[in-house]
Amino acid sequence: MNLSYFISKRITREVGESFSSTIHKIAIASIGIGLGAAIISFLIMRGFQDTVKNKIYSFSGHLLINKFTMNNSVEETPMDVNVELYKNYGQSGLVKHMQEYAHKAGLIKTDDEVLGIVLKGVGKSFDTLSFSSNMIAGRFLHFPDSGYSNEVVISKIIAGKLNLAVGDQVIVHFFQNPPRFRRLTVTGIYETNLSEYFDGKIIIGDIRLIARLNDWADSVAGGIEVFVIDVNRIDEAGYALGEQIDFDLNIYAVKDKYIQVFEWLHLLSRQVNILLAIILSVVCVNMISIILILVMERTQMIGMLKALGASDKLVRWIFIHSGIRLMVKGLAIGNLVGLGFCFLQDRFKLIPLDPKDYYMSFVPVSWDWPLVVSLNILTFIVVAVVLLLPTAMVTRINPIKAIRFD
């Protein structure tokens, strides 16, 4: 057995209820609390980011393809979707799904209220599975084999403003010349809590209704929404698709369309990284202080070992081993605290949130295991390196003075 490790274990056993015992507990607690706080912060931050991103992506896809236009209208310039790219999107190995869409501005009129809206037209290719997490009542549209559907899905906010429920009928007036209107039936209600971008103005209907109103052919739409296989390769997929589309088409990432939201999420990441740096700094300062106290408390032992011929390296490693043992115990407690809290929050939704401010009704948790492992490794490496600083004090201790130290 390694001599320095053996002596370190004997020292630990002899601590008992002495002052060193209190010091050891403080060291373990500081590491445990620090790591636990880091794990909780990062998993909640990732959960918050993933929840908001998934809401946006489920509504708009990851990439959008439409025609170049200088028009700022919500209504797109029509494009032909009956192209090779749309038919064989799976050949690239980057794209999971494509679906056509179109927008048309209008007014919803009830007996008592009038509200401006934007009808988002979708077809049979719409990914209802991704959107299902946003549905809170009723069902999604049914698309007939011929003609167009007279059904519509509205948001909870619009339903509240107009006092509508599933099964009610509404009259939607569309802005065009001459003006037209359609009587539609509410079959479902959705909620993303992103009222500024979706819930406050968008209702979902059949794209063939928009095509009929605009006198479009069956193969024409406002644009194409693209869902990629790996969200970390959105830019790569956009570049690959950009090489295949016609010169008059434009492709851009949804994150650029809603850049304010994504910049805000990036700011959250930076704040959590700053918190991690502060936590590691506090833990390192605590460990340096604790190891210095332990060295001072064992000054006579250090002098005796040096007098018997022990090298500075051997004596330093005694305290490094002690620090590592404390650190391992602290990491175990930190993982238990952090992961335990996140499990309880994920399972029982203990901490609620105001959806109007946070876009969700409870604190979310995203189980990113590589991140948890990385936090453990980072904490271990940083604190282990810091342990070398206070143990350097051992080399400056004179054996004779140390033996007579009181």
N, C-alpha and C positions, 0 to 999 in steps of 0.2 A: 504494500500500500504506500502511496505517496506520503512522505513524512509531513509536509505542510498541510495536506488535507486531513491527515490523522490528528495533528495538533489542533486544527481548526474545529474538528468535530468534538474533541475533548473539551475545548473552551466553551463551545455551545452548550454541552451537557452540564457544565459547571455553573452556568449563568444563574439558574434557580430563580429566586425572587429578588435578585440584586438590582442595582441601578442599570446594569447592562441589559437585564431583561426588559426594562421599560424602553431602553434605547432600541432594542431589537423590535419590539412591538411597534414603536413609532416608525421605524424603517419599513417594516412590512405593510403597515397601514398606509403610509404615504405612497408606496408603489402601487398597492392594491387600489386605492382611491383614484390615483392618477390614471392608471390603465383602464379602470372601470369607466371613468368619466370620458376618456378618449373613445372607447368602444361605443358607449351610448351615443356620444356626439356624432361619430362618423356613421353609424348605422341609421340613426334618425335622419341625418343630413342626406344620406343616399336614398333613404325611403322617401323623403320629401321631394328630392329631385326626380326620382323615378316616377312617383305618382303624378306630378305635374306634367312631366314629359309624356307619359303614357296617355294622359287625357288629351293632350294636344295631338299626338300622333294618331290616336284612335279616331280623331275627328278629321284630320287633314292629311294623314300619311306622312312619310318622311321626306319625299321629294314631290315637287309639282312641275308638270309640263303643260305649257300653254303657249299661245301665239304672242309674239312681240307686239306690244301696243303702247301708245303714248296716252291712252285713255285711263283716267283714274276711277272709272266707274266700277261698281262691284260686279257688273256683268261682263263676262269675258267675250273676246272675239272668238267666234266658233272655229273649231279645228276638226279635221277628219281623224277619228280614232281607229278607223279600219286600215291600220298600217302594220307592217311586219313587226315593228318593235313591240306593239301592243299584243299581237298574236303569239309571239314567241319570247316573251320576257324572261322565261325561266332558263334560257340558254346561257345567259351571262353568269349564272352562279351567284349573283349578288342580290337579285330581286326576288322577293317572295310573292308579291301580288301587285296587280295594277287594277285600277277602277276609274271609270269616267265620272265626271261631275260637271255641274254648271250652277250658276247663281242667277237669281232674278229678284229685283227689288219690288216690294209691294206694301200693301196695308191690310192688316186683319181688322175686319169690322164685325162687332157683335151688336147686340141691341143697345148696349150702354157705353161701349168703349171702342176706340180706334187706336191702333198701334202700328207703327212702321216696323217692317220685318224684312229679312232677306231669306228667300226660299232657296235652300240648297237641294238641287236635284241629284239623285243617285239612281243607279240601276241595279239589275240583278247581280252584277259583279261586286256590289258593295260588301265589304267585310263585316257582316253583322256580328261575328264572333268577337272581334276586337272592340266593337262598339257596345256590346252587350253589358259591359261593366258600367256604362253610363245610364242605362235604362232603369228607371225607378218605378214605372207603372205602365200597364198595358203591354203592347207588343210592337214590334217593328212593322214596316210596310209589307203588304202582300202585293207582288207584281203580277198582273194578269198576263196571259200569253199574247193578247192583242190589246190595242188601245193603251190607255194609261191609267194609273191608279188614282183614285180620288181620296186617298188616305194621306195623312200627314202626322209627323211626330213633332211635338213642340217641347219647349223647355219648361221646367218647373216655374221659372221666373215669369215667362209669358203666360203660363196657365194661371198663375196667381194674379197677375195684373188684369187679365181678361175674365177671371172667374170661370175657367174652363176645366173640364174633366174628360177622362177617356170616354169616348162615345159621343161627345158633343160635336155639333157641326159649326163650321165657321165660314165666312165669306171672305175670300182673299182677292183684293183688287190689285192689278199689276200695272206698273207704270209703262205705258207704251201708247202708240198712236195707231189706231184708236184704243182707248183703255179697255181692258178686259177683266173679267172676274170669274172666279170658280168657287163653287161650294165644296168644301173639303171636310172630311170626317177625322177627328182626332182619335188615333188608335194607340198612341203611346206618349209617354212623357219622359224626357231625359234630363240629366243634371250633371254638369261637369264642374260647376262652381266657378268657371272661368267666364263670369258674366260679361266682362268687358269685350271678350273676343267671340264667344259663342252664345251662351245662355240668354243674354239680353236682347239678341236680335235674330238669331238663326232658327228657322224651322226646317224640317227635312221632308222632302216629297219625292215624287217620281220624276226622273229627268226627262221622261217622254212628255210630261205635262209642259215643261219648259220648252222642249223641242216643238210641240204643237203651237204654243203661244208665239214662238219666234219664227215659225215656218221653217224649221230646220229639217234636214233629212235624217233618217234613222241612224246613220253612221257618224253623225256630227255631235260634238259635245263642247263644253266650255274649256275642258282640260282633262288631264290624267293625273291621278294621285298614285304615287309609287311607294310601296312598302318594301323595305330592304330586309335581308335576312339577319344582318348584324348591324346594330345601330352604331357601332364603333367604326363602320366602314361606309357611312352615308356619303362622305365627300368622294370616296373612291367610286362608289356606285354612280354618283352624279356625273363624275368625269367620264366614266365608261359609257353612260347613256347619252351624254352630250356629244360623243363622237358618232352616235348612230342616228340622231334626229336631224330633221331638215333645217336649213339655215334660217327659216322664218319662225322656228320654235324656240322657246326659252325654257331652260330647266334650272330650278333653284331649290335650295333646301328650305324646309318649313321653319327651321330654326332661324333663318334669316328673315322670314316673314314676321315671326313673333320674337324679334331679337331682344325686346325689352325683358321678356320673361326669362329667356335663356341667359342674358347678362346678369339678371338678378340671381338666378340659380348658381352661376359661376361665382358671384360675390359671396354667396353662402359658403362655397367650398373654401375660398380664401380665408374667411373668418374662422372656420373650423380648423384649418391648418395653423392659423395663428394661435388658436386655443391649444392645439397639440404642442406647439413650441413652448408655450407658457407652462404647460403641465410638465413637460420633460425638464424644463429649467428648474422648476420647483423640486421635482424628484431628485435631480442631480445635486442641487445644493443641499438637500436633506441628507443624501447619502454621503456626501463629502464631510458634512458636520458629524454624522454618526460614526464614520470610520475614524475620523480624527479623535473622537471621544474614546472609541475602543482602543486605539493605539496608546493614548495617554493612560488609560486605565491599566493597560498591560505593559507599561514601560519597564517594570522590573523583570517581567518574563522575557522581554526583548533583550534586555541587557544580559540575562543569564544565558539565553540561547547564543548570543554573540560571543560570550565568554567561553562557551563550550565549542566554539568553532563554526556555528551556523552562519551561512552567507546571508548578505542583505537580500538576495533574491528569494531564498527560502523563507525568511521572515516576512517579506512583502506578500508572498503567496499565501501565507497563513491568513492574512487579513483580506486578501482578494477572495479566497475561498469562503470566508465568512460573509463577505458582501454578496457573493453570488448565491449562497444559500438563502440569505435574506431576500434577495431579488426573486429567486424562483418561487418562494412562498408568497411573496407579494404579487407576482404574476398570476399564480393560481387563484388567489383571492380576487384579483382584479377581473379575471375572466369570469369567475363565478358571479361577481356583482354585476358586471356589464351585460353579460349574456343572459343572466337570470332576469334582470330588469327588462331587457328587450323582449325576452320571451313572454313575460307577463303582459307587457304593453301590446305586443303583437296578437296575443291570444284573447285578452280581455278588454282591450281598448280603454285603459284606465284613464288616460289623459285626453280630454276632448279639446277640440279647437273650434273657432268660429269660422265657418266656411267662407264667409264674406271677406275675411282678411287673409286666410291661409289656403283657400281653394280646396280644403278637405275638412272633414268633421272630426278627425282624431289624429293624434301623432302617429305617423307611419314608420315602419321599420323595414329595412331592406337587408336581407341576410347575405352579406357579401363576405364569404369565408376567407378568400384570399386577402381581403383587407384586414380582417381580424388577425390572421397569421402575421401579416406585415407589421401591424401595430405591436404585436408581441416581440417580434424579431427586432424591430427598431428600438423599442424600449430596452430590451436586453443588451443590445450592442452599445447604445449610448451610455447607459448606466455602467456597463462593464468597462468601457473606456475611461469613464470619469473616475472609476475606482483606482485607477493608476496614479491619480494625482495625490490623494491623501496618503497612500501607502508609500510614496516617495519619501515621506518624513522619516521612515524607518532607517534609511541610509545615513541620516544625520545624527542618529542617537549614539552617544558614546557609551560603551558597555559599563565602564566603571561608574560613571555618573548615573546610569540607568539603574544599576543594582542598588545604589544608595538613595535612589529617588523615593520620596515619600509624599 
